[in-house]
Amino acid sequence: MGIIIAYGIILCVYAVCPFLVQIAGFAINAFVPDPIPFMDEFIMILCMFTKIGRFLEFIENVGDFISEHRIAFIIGGIVCAGLVIGILWGVTG
């Protein structure tokens, strides 16, 4: 019973870890013998998918923001390109 409670606590901590830490934890856990095979790996994969889903939703929101403010982003891109060209011209000139 204590091992199941410990697994529950570890999985709760795992769920709020950054994505790269989750990948490392999953890789380590894949080689550790478990009392219930494959169940904790399944829960870990679900946690990683929710992180990926939130990231894709963020990317979609950024795309919507850029499409709403298209002119500002075009002007900003032209200004950034001009700055890069100016810096490179000054360095090599």
N, C-alpha and C positions, 0 to 999 in steps of 0.2 A: 504494500500500500504506500509506503514511503517513497518508493521509486516512481510510482505513478504521479504522486504529488510533485516530486522533484522534476519530472519530465514536464508537467504542466507549467511549473514556474519557469523552467528553461525555455519552453516554447513561447510563453508570454513575453519574456525578455527578447527572444529571437525575433518576434513579430515587429518590434519597434527598432531593431538595429538597422543601420544603413545597408543598402543593397549589397555592396561588396563584402561586408561582414557576414551577411546572410549566405552568400555564395561560399565563403570560406567555411562557415559553420556547417553547411550542407555537405561539403566535401569531406570534412572531418567525420561527421555523423554517419556518412554512408559506409564507413569502415568500422564503426563501433558496434558491437553486438547489442541488440535491443531485446527487451522482453516481449514486445509486440512488433514483429518484423514489418517493415515498410509503412507502418501507420504514421510514425513521426516524420519520415521522409515525405510522405504525401502531404502532411500538414505544412511542412517547410516549403514545399513547392507551391502550395496555395498562397502562402505568405509572400513568396517572391513574385507570383503572378499579380497579386494586388499592388505591389510596388511598381511593377512594369505597367500595369493599367493606369495607375496614377500619373506616371511619367508620360505615357501616351496622351492622357487627357490634358496634361500641362502643355505638351507640344501642340495639341489641337487648339487650345486657348490662345497660345502665342500666334499661331497661324491666323486665327480669327482677328486678333488684335492688329496684326500686320495688314490684313486685307481691309480692315476698317480705316487704317491710317496709311494708305498706300503712298500718297504724295509725300508725306513727311519722311517715310522710309526711303523713297527714291532720292529726295533731296539730301537726306543724311548719308546715303550711299555715295552720292556724288561728292559731297564734302569730304568723306573719309577717303575716297579714291584720290581726290585732289591733295589731301594731306600726305598720303603715302607717296604719291608721285613727287610732291614737293620735297619731302624728306629724302627720298632716293636721289632726286636731282641734286640736292645740296650735298649729299654724301659723295656722290660720284662725280659731281661737276667740278 
